[in-house]
Amino acid sequence: MSCEKYLIVCIELLWDCGVADEGCAALASALRSNPSHLRQLSLSGNKLGKSDVKLLSDLKDDPHCKLETLYYCECLFT
């Protein structure tokens, strides 16, 4: 199994799984400290506030993070 296929599976596991403030902060921290090839992240169905979405959206500006698109609650943030 290639790395990209594995990451897609992991993304699906984040759908409606109860990620909230602390989980969002931990996820952002992990993506900053251990850059991956993750390009799209879907967190739809989770209870994130505006500050949580901003925290993850800011990862797009991190030169070490490859995140390009953040999906949340039927909306697309790019």
CORUR-V611490 format. One line per field, one symbol per residue. phi: phi as a letter, one per 20 degrees, with the letter a starting at -180 (. if undefined). A space follows every 50 residues. Layout:
phi: ???
This chain:
phi: .ffffffffffffefldnfcgfffffffffffecgcefdccddgneedeg ffffgfffffeffedegdcddblmdddc
